[in-house]
Amino acid sequence: MLKQVFSACFLVVIGPICSEARPYRIGQAPECNVIMPCDFSATQARRERTLLSLQAHRPKQLALATPNSVAAVSDRTHGRIVGGRPPGCPSSFCGCGAALRVFGRVVPELNLAANWLRFPRTSPAPGMVAARRGHVFVLEQHLEGDMWMAYDANSGGHATRMHPRSLRGYTVVNPRGAG
C-alpha cells in the first residue's frame, strides 16, 4: 500500500514537469505559431538596417527624407525610410500610422493592429490594408505575386518605410467598408 501511495505521489510531482517540455526553436519569434505564421519581417528590417549602415559611405544612394534628417535608401528592392513615429501616435505605431495614411487623422481605436481585422475582407488593391494581430500596413502598388509596395509604419527601428512586403500571413481588409 505504501509503495502504491509513493508511486502515485511521484507521478503527480513528475507529470507536470514532463508536460511542460517544449521544443527549442532557434531564430523564431515567440509570437509566431501555426495560426499566425511569421513572415520574418523583423529579420528583413534588421537586414535593411545592416545594409543601410554598410552603404552609408555611398552618398549617391542616400537622400534626406524628412526634416529629422532620416536617411532614405532609394532602392526598389529595399525601399526607403519616409519618416519616424508620427506626432500623436503611441510607441507601437503601425496602426496609428496606417490610420494617418488612410484617413488623414489618428483614429485611437485603430492604434491596435488587431482592430483593423474588424473591417470587411477584400482582394488586394491600392489603398487596402494588410493586417494581422501585431502589425498592419497600407498597400500602395502591386509588384508581383503576393509582393506589394507598402506604406509600413513602425517597420523596424521605429521607422516608417515604403518598401516591398509579402501578403503571406496577412488578411487584406477594406478600411472604407463598414467595420
Accessible surface in RSA format (square Angstrom, percent):
REM  Atomic radii and reference values for relative SASA: ProtOr
REM  Chains: A
REM  Algorithm: Lee & Richards
REM  Probe-radius: 1.40
REM  Slices: 20
REM RES _ NUM      All-atoms   Total-Side   Main-Chain    Non-polar    All polar
REM                ABS   REL    ABS   REL    ABS   REL    ABS   REL    ABS   REL
RES MET A   1   175.71  91.0 136.02  90.0  39.69  94.5 118.61 100.8  57.10  75.6
RES LEU A   2   148.50  82.7 143.04 102.3   5.46  13.7 144.70 101.6   3.80  10.2
RES LYS A   3   169.30  82.6 161.26  98.9   8.04  19.1 110.55  99.5  58.75  62.6
RES GLN A   4   128.67  71.9 121.19  88.6   7.47  17.8  44.35  94.4  84.32  64.0
RES VAL A   5    74.25  48.9  71.17  64.4   3.07   7.4  74.16  64.4   0.09   0.2
RES PHE A   6   142.47  71.3 138.60  85.8   3.87  10.1 142.17  86.2   0.30   0.9
RES SER A   7    51.47  43.5  47.96  64.0   3.51   8.1  29.64  63.1  21.82  30.6
RES ALA A   8    53.98  49.6  47.86  73.9   6.12  13.9  53.14  74.8   0.84   2.2
RES CYS A   9    69.93  52.9  66.41  74.1   3.52   8.3  24.11  61.1  45.82  49.4
RES PHE A  10   110.35  55.2 104.42  64.7   5.94  15.4 109.77  66.6   0.58   1.7
RES LEU A  11   120.57  67.1 114.96  82.2   5.60  14.1 115.21  80.9   5.36  14.4
RES VAL A  12   108.80  71.6  99.69  90.2   9.12  22.0 105.94  92.1   2.86   7.8
RES VAL A  13    96.54  63.5  87.15  78.9   9.38  22.6  92.64  80.5   3.90  10.6
RES ILE A  14    58.26  33.2  58.26  43.4   0.00   0.0  58.26  42.0   0.00   0.0
RES GLY A  15    35.57  43.9   0.00   N/A  35.57  43.9  31.29  85.9   4.29   9.6
RES PRO A  16    78.00  56.8  73.95  67.4   4.05  14.7  77.72  64.2   0.28   1.8
RES ILE A  17   115.69  65.8 105.18  78.4  10.51  25.3 109.10  78.6   6.59  17.9
RES CYS A  18    83.75  63.3  66.47  74.1  17.27  40.6  33.76  85.5  49.99  53.9
RES SER A  19    87.95  74.3  51.42  68.6  36.53  84.1  53.06 113.0  34.89  48.9
RES GLU A  20   107.54  61.7  96.40  72.9  11.13  26.5  41.46  80.2  66.07  53.9
RES ALA A  21    81.82  75.2  51.57  79.6  30.25  68.8  62.20  87.6  19.62  52.0
RES ARG A  22   190.02  79.8 159.23  81.2  30.78  73.3  61.77  84.4 128.24  77.7
RES PRO A  23   103.92  75.7  81.45  74.2  22.47  81.7  93.11  76.9  10.81  67.2
RES TYR A  24   191.04  89.2 158.95  90.4  32.09  83.5 117.72  88.5  73.32  90.4
RES ARG A  25   139.14  58.4 114.93  58.6  24.21  57.6  38.22  52.2 100.93  61.2
RES ILE A  26   150.86  85.8 119.84  89.3  31.02  74.8 122.54  88.2  28.31  76.8
RES GLY A  27    69.96  86.3   0.00   N/A  69.96  86.3  41.89 115.0  28.06  62.9
RES GLN A  28    72.05  40.3  51.65  37.8  20.40  48.6  11.08  23.6  60.97  46.2
RES ALA A  29    34.75  31.9  23.29  35.9  11.46  26.1  29.68  41.8   5.07  13.4
RES PRO A  30   134.18  97.8  96.64  88.1  37.53 136.4 109.36  90.3  24.81 154.2
RES GLU A  31   102.23  58.7  89.93  68.0  12.30  29.3  54.90 106.2  47.33  38.6
RES CYS A  32     4.75   3.6   0.77   0.9   3.99   9.4   1.04   2.6   3.71   4.0
RES ASN A  33    76.30  52.6  65.32  63.1  10.98  26.4  33.17  79.8  43.13  41.7
RES VAL A  34   148.76  97.9 125.78 113.9  22.98  55.4 133.39 115.9  15.38  41.7
RES ILE A  35   162.95  92.7 136.69 101.8  26.26  63.3 142.83 102.9  20.13  54.6
RES MET A  36    40.66  21.1  39.19  25.9   1.47   3.5  31.46  26.7   9.21  12.2
RES PRO A  37    69.32  50.5  65.76  59.9   3.55  12.9  68.19  56.3   1.13   7.0
RES CYS A  38    31.02  23.5  10.84  12.1  20.18  47.4   2.02   5.1  29.00  31.3
RES ASP A  39    39.36  27.6  10.65  10.6  28.70  67.9  15.49  36.5  23.87  23.8
RES PHE A  40   106.76  53.4  99.84  61.8   6.92  18.0 104.35  63.3   2.41   6.9
RES SER A  41    23.84  20.1  20.56  27.4   3.28   7.6   5.65  12.0  18.19  25.5
RES ALA A  42    68.29  62.8  57.65  89.0  10.64  24.2  65.10  91.7   3.19   8.5
RES THR A  43    51.87  36.9  51.26  52.0   0.61   1.5  38.52  51.7  13.35  20.2
RES GLN A  44    44.41  24.8  44.40  32.4   0.01   0.0  12.26  26.1  32.15  24.4
RES ALA A  45     5.23   4.8   3.86   6.0   1.36   3.1   4.98   7.0   0.25   0.7
RES ARG A  46   131.14  55.1 130.97  66.8   0.17   0.4  52.57  71.8  78.57  47.6
RES ARG A  47   142.03  59.6 135.54  69.1   6.50  15.5  65.16  89.0  76.88  46.6
RES GLU A  48    15.53   8.9  10.75   8.1   4.78  11.4  10.35  20.0   5.17   4.2
RES ARG A  49   100.34  42.1  94.60  48.2   5.74  13.7  46.29  63.3  54.05  32.8
RES THR A  50    71.53  50.9  66.83  67.8   4.70  11.2  51.04  68.6  20.49  31.0
RES LEU A  51    40.90  22.8  39.65  28.4   1.25   3.1  40.55  28.5   0.35   0.9
RES LEU A  52    37.43  20.8  37.00  26.5   0.43   1.1  37.04  26.0   0.39   1.1
RES SER A  53    77.42  65.4  55.03  73.4  22.39  51.6  48.80 103.9  28.62  40.1
RES LEU A  54   114.93  64.0 106.65  76.3   8.28  20.8 109.29  76.8   5.63  15.2
RES GLN A  55    26.62  14.9  26.62  19.5   0.00   0.0   4.56   9.7  22.06  16.7
RES ALA A  56    58.81  54.1  43.22  66.7  15.59  35.5  43.30  61.0  15.51  41.1
RES HIS A  57   132.97  72.7 105.40  73.3  27.56  70.5  92.02  94.8  40.95  47.6
RES ARG A  58   103.78  43.6 100.91  51.4   2.87   6.8  20.49  28.0  83.30  50.5
RES PRO A  59   106.58  77.7  95.60  87.1  10.99  39.9  97.68  80.6   8.91  55.4
RES LYS A  60   180.32  88.0 139.81  85.8  40.51  96.4  95.46  85.9  84.86  90.4
RES GLN A  61    55.69  31.1  53.16  38.9   2.53   6.0  20.85  44.4  34.84  26.4
RES LEU A  62    46.64  26.0  29.63  21.2  17.01  42.8  30.28  21.3  16.36  44.0
RES ALA A  63    58.14  53.5  46.71  72.1  11.43  26.0  57.55  81.0   0.59   1.6
RES LEU A  64   137.79  76.7 103.37  74.0  34.41  86.5 104.46  73.4  33.32  89.7
RES ALA A  65    41.29  38.0   5.03   7.8  36.26  82.5  13.21  18.6  28.07  74.4
RES THR A  66    24.73  17.6  18.31  18.6   6.41  15.3  24.23  32.5   0.50   0.7
RES PRO A  67   136.64  99.6 100.47  91.6  36.17 131.5 112.79  93.1  23.85 148.2
RES ASN A  68   115.04  79.3  86.34  83.4  28.71  69.1  25.30  60.9  89.74  86.7
RES SER A  69    82.89  70.0  60.96  81.4  21.93  50.5  30.38  64.7  52.51  73.6
RES VAL A  70    34.81  22.9  30.57  27.7   4.25  10.2  34.81  30.2   0.00   0.0
RES ALA A  71    38.03  35.0  31.82  49.1   6.21  14.1  33.33  46.9   4.70  12.5
RES ALA A  72     5.63   5.2   5.63   8.7   0.00   0.0   5.63   7.9   0.00   0.0
RES VAL A  73    13.54   8.9  13.45  12.2   0.09   0.2  13.45  11.7   0.09   0.2
RES SER A  74    83.80  70.8  51.54  68.8  32.26  74.3  37.73  80.3  46.07  64.5
RES ASP A  75    58.33  40.9  52.09  51.8   6.24  14.8  18.57  43.7  39.76  39.7
RES ARG A  76   149.59  62.8 136.16  69.4  13.44  32.0  65.13  89.0  84.46  51.2
RES THR A  77    92.14  65.5  76.58  77.6  15.56  37.1  75.21 101.0  16.93  25.6
RES HIS A  78    59.98  32.8  55.53  38.6   4.45  11.4  32.01  33.0  27.98  32.6
RES GLY A  79     5.02   6.2   0.00   N/A   5.02   6.2   4.21  11.6   0.81   1.8
RES ARG A  80   109.66  46.0 107.24  54.7   2.42   5.8  23.18  31.7  86.49  52.4
RES ILE A  81    17.46   9.9  17.10  12.7   0.36   0.9  17.10  12.3   0.36   1.0
RES VAL A  82    43.53  28.6  25.46  23.0  18.07  43.5  27.07  23.5  16.45  44.6
RES GLY A  83    10.95  13.5   0.00   N/A  10.95  13.5  10.57  29.0   0.38   0.9
RES GLY A  84    24.29  30.0   0.00   N/A  24.29  30.0  14.64  40.2   9.66  21.6
RES ARG A  85   132.54  55.7 104.85  53.4  27.69  65.9  13.36  18.3 119.18  72.2
RES PRO A  86    22.03  16.1  15.80  14.4   6.23  22.6  21.67  17.9   0.36   2.2
RES PRO A  87   127.66  93.0 106.20  96.8  21.46  78.0 117.91  97.4   9.74  60.5
RES GLY A  88    69.27  85.4   0.00   N/A  69.27  85.4  40.00 109.8  29.27  65.6
RES CYS A  89     5.29   4.0   0.00   0.0   5.29  12.4   1.17   3.0   4.12   4.4
RES PRO A  90    55.39  40.4  42.16  38.4  13.23  48.1  54.75  45.2   0.63   3.9
RES SER A  91    78.53  66.4  71.16  95.0   7.37  17.0  40.27  85.8  38.25  53.6
RES SER A  92    78.97  66.7  75.23 100.4   3.74   8.6  38.37  81.7  40.59  56.9
RES PHE A  93     0.00   0.0   0.00   0.0   0.00   0.0   0.00   0.0   0.00   0.0
RES CYS A  94     9.70   7.3   9.63  10.7   0.07   0.2   0.10   0.3   9.60  10.3
RES GLY A  95     0.00   0.0   0.00   N/A   0.00   0.0   0.00   0.0   0.00   0.0
RES CYS A  96     0.00   0.0   0.00   0.0   0.00   0.0   0.00   0.0   0.00   0.0
RES GLY A  97     0.04   0.1   0.00   N/A   0.04   0.1   0.04   0.1   0.00   0.0
RES ALA A  98     1.58   1.5   1.18   1.8   0.41   0.9   1.58   2.2   0.00   0.0
RES ALA A  99     0.00   0.0   0.00   0.0   0.00   0.0   0.00   0.0   0.00   0.0
RES LEU A 100    52.08  29.0  43.26  30.9   8.83  22.2  43.48  30.5   8.61  23.2
RES ARG A 101   109.39  45.9  80.86  41.2  28.53  67.9  21.04  28.7  88.36  53.5
RES VAL A 102    18.77  12.4   1.09   1.0  17.68  42.6   2.77   2.4  16.00  43.4
RES PHE A 103    70.15  35.1  41.41  25.6  28.75  74.8  47.69  28.9  22.47  64.3
RES GLY A 104    60.01  74.0   0.00   N/A  60.01  74.0  30.30  83.1  29.71  66.5
RES ARG A 105   146.84  61.7 143.42  73.1   3.41   8.1  60.01  82.0  86.82  52.6
RES VAL A 106    45.39  29.9  32.20  29.2  13.18  31.8  32.20  28.0  13.18  35.8
RES VAL A 107    17.14  11.3  17.14  15.5   0.00   0.0  17.14  14.9   0.00   0.0
RES PRO A 108    90.07  65.6  79.65  72.6  10.42  37.9  79.92  66.0  10.15  63.1
RES GLU A 109   113.27  65.0 104.37  79.0   8.90  21.2  63.52 122.9  49.75  40.6
RES LEU A 110    13.25   7.4  13.25   9.5   0.00   0.0  13.25   9.3   0.00   0.0
RES ASN A 111    39.85  27.5  31.94  30.9   7.91  19.0  13.06  31.4  26.79  25.9
RES LEU A 112   113.71  63.3 109.04  78.0   4.67  11.7 112.35  78.9   1.35   3.6
RES ALA A 113     6.68   6.1   4.03   6.2   2.65   6.0   4.03   5.7   2.65   7.0
RES ALA A 114    16.64  15.3  10.31  15.9   6.34  14.4  10.43  14.7   6.22  16.5
RES ASN A 115    22.67  15.6  21.15  20.4   1.52   3.7   1.50   3.6  21.17  20.5
RES TRP A 116     0.00   0.0   0.00   0.0   0.00   0.0   0.00   0.0   0.00   0.0
RES LEU A 117    35.48  19.8  29.40  21.0   6.08  15.3  29.77  20.9   5.71  15.4
RES ARG A 118   169.60  71.2 145.98  74.4  23.63  56.3  57.56  78.7 112.04  67.9
RES PHE A 119    26.27  13.1  25.21  15.6   1.06   2.8  25.21  15.3   1.06   3.0
RES PRO A 120    53.32  38.9  42.06  38.3  11.25  40.9  53.25  44.0   0.07   0.4
RES ARG A 121   145.13  60.9 119.74  61.0  25.39  60.5  60.05  82.1  85.08  51.6
RES THR A 122    53.35  37.9  28.40  28.8  24.95  59.5  16.47  22.1  36.88  55.8
RES SER A 123    80.74  68.2  73.37  97.9   7.37  17.0  36.38  77.5  44.35  62.1
RES PRO A 124    60.69  44.2  44.11  40.2  16.58  60.3  44.11  36.4  16.58 103.0
RES ALA A 125    37.10  34.1  35.89  55.4   1.21   2.8  37.10  52.2   0.00   0.0
RES PRO A 126    87.54  63.8  72.03  65.7  15.51  56.4  72.33  59.7  15.21  94.5
RES GLY A 127    22.97  28.3   0.00   N/A  22.97  28.3  20.43  56.1   2.54   5.7
RES MET A 128    27.81  14.4  27.81  18.4   0.00   0.0  26.31  22.4   1.50   2.0
RES VAL A 129     0.00   0.0   0.00   0.0   0.00   0.0   0.00   0.0   0.00   0.0
RES ALA A 130     0.00   0.0   0.00   0.0   0.00   0.0   0.00   0.0   0.00   0.0
RES ALA A 131     0.02   0.0   0.00   0.0   0.02   0.1   0.00   0.0   0.02   0.1
RES ARG A 132    33.28  14.0  31.15  15.9   2.12   5.1   7.99  10.9  25.29  15.3
RES ARG A 133   152.61  64.1 149.14  76.0   3.47   8.3  46.15  63.1 106.46  64.5
RES GLY A 134    65.80  81.2   0.00   N/A  65.80  81.2  36.68 100.7  29.13  65.2
RES HIS A 135    20.60  11.3  20.60  14.3   0.00   0.0  10.56  10.9  10.04  11.7
RES VAL A 136     0.30   0.2   0.00   0.0   0.30   0.7   0.00   0.0   0.30   0.8
RES PHE A 137     0.52   0.3   0.00   0.0   0.52   1.4   0.52   0.3   0.00   0.0
RES VAL A 138     3.74   2.5   3.74   3.4   0.00   0.0   3.74   3.3   0.00   0.0
RES LEU A 139     0.35   0.2   0.00   0.0   0.35   0.9   0.00   0.0   0.35   0.9
RES GLU A 140    46.83  26.9  33.56  25.4  13.27  31.6   6.59  12.8  40.24  32.9
RES GLN A 141   102.02  57.0 101.00  73.8   1.01   2.4  26.90  57.3  75.12  57.0
RES HIS A 142    88.93  48.6  72.88  50.7  16.06  41.1  48.79  50.3  40.14  46.7
RES LEU A 143    35.88  20.0  11.75   8.4  24.13  60.7  12.56   8.8  23.32  62.8
RES GLU A 144   125.07  71.8 120.93  91.5   4.14   9.9  39.35  76.1  85.72  70.0
RES GLY A 145    68.71  84.7   0.00   N/A  68.71  84.7  46.46 127.5  22.25  49.8
RES ASP A 146    51.90  36.4  44.37  44.2   7.54  17.8  31.57  74.3  20.33  20.3
RES MET A 147    59.89  31.0  59.89  39.6   0.00   0.0  51.97  44.2   7.92  10.5
RES TRP A 148    13.36   5.4  13.36   6.5   0.00   0.0  11.01   5.9   2.35   3.8
RES MET A 149    27.31  14.1  27.31  18.1   0.00   0.0  26.09  22.2   1.21   1.6
RES ALA A 150     0.00   0.0   0.00   0.0   0.00   0.0   0.00   0.0   0.00   0.0
RES TYR A 151    28.83  13.5  28.40  16.2   0.43   1.1   5.49   4.1  23.35  28.8
RES ASP A 152     0.00   0.0   0.00   0.0   0.00   0.0   0.00   0.0   0.00   0.0
RES ALA A 153     1.55   1.4   0.42   0.6   1.13   2.6   0.42   0.6   1.13   3.0
RES ASN A 154    37.77  26.0  27.55  26.6  10.22  24.6   0.16   0.4  37.60  36.3
RES SER A 155    11.91  10.1   0.06   0.1  11.85  27.3   4.13   8.8   7.78  10.9
RES GLY A 156    18.20  22.4   0.00   N/A  18.20  22.4  17.97  49.3   0.23   0.5
RES GLY A 157    51.15  63.1   0.00   N/A  51.15  63.1  20.57  56.5  30.57  68.5
RES HIS A 158   121.38  66.3 111.84  77.7   9.54  24.4  76.13  78.5  45.24  52.6
RES ALA A 159     9.38   8.6   9.04  14.0   0.34   0.8   9.38  13.2   0.00   0.0
RES THR A 160     3.10   2.2   3.10   3.1   0.00   0.0   2.84   3.8   0.26   0.4
RES ARG A 161     9.32   3.9   9.32   4.7   0.00   0.0   1.05   1.4   8.27   5.0
RES MET A 162    22.33  11.6  21.48  14.2   0.85   2.0  21.41  18.2   0.92   1.2
RES HIS A 163     5.75   3.1   5.75   4.0   0.00   0.0   5.75   5.9   0.00   0.0
RES PRO A 164    11.58   8.4  11.42  10.4   0.16   0.6  11.42   9.4   0.16   1.0
RES ARG A 165     5.66   2.4   4.51   2.3   1.15   2.7   1.15   1.6   4.51   2.7
RES SER A 166    15.87  13.4  12.80  17.1   3.08   7.1  12.80  27.2   3.08   4.3
RES LEU A 167    19.46  10.8  14.93  10.7   4.53  11.4  15.33  10.8   4.14  11.1
RES ARG A 168   166.46  69.9 159.40  81.3   7.06  16.8  75.35 103.0  91.11  55.2
RES GLY A 169    36.15  44.6   0.00   N/A  36.15  44.6  14.29  39.2  21.86  49.0
RES TYR A 170    21.12   9.9   0.00   0.0  21.12  54.9   0.82   0.6  20.30  25.0
RES THR A 171    47.28  33.6  42.88  43.5   4.40  10.5  16.25  21.8  31.03  46.9
RES VAL A 172    14.48   9.5   9.36   8.5   5.12  12.3   9.36   8.1   5.12  13.9
RES VAL A 173     0.00   0.0   0.00   0.0   0.00   0.0   0.00   0.0   0.00   0.0
RES ASN A 174    41.83  28.8  41.83  40.4   0.00   0.0   1.72   4.1  40.11  38.8
RES PRO A 175     3.95   2.9   0.00   0.0   3.95  14.4   0.00   0.0   3.95  24.6
RES ARG A 176   146.31  61.4 109.40  55.8  36.91  87.9  66.56  91.0  79.74  48.3
RES GLY A 177    21.91  27.0   0.00   N/A  21.91  27.0  15.58  42.7   6.33  14.2
RES ALA A 178   101.68  93.5  69.67 107.5  32.02  72.8  81.28 114.5  20.41  54.1
RES GLY A 179    76.68  94.6   0.00   N/A  76.68  94.6  22.53  61.8  54.15 121.3
END  Absolute sums over single chains surface
CHAIN  1 A    11211.8       8953.3       2258.5       6894.4       4317.4
END  Absolute sums over all chains
TOTAL         11211.8       8953.3       2258.5       6894.4       4317.4
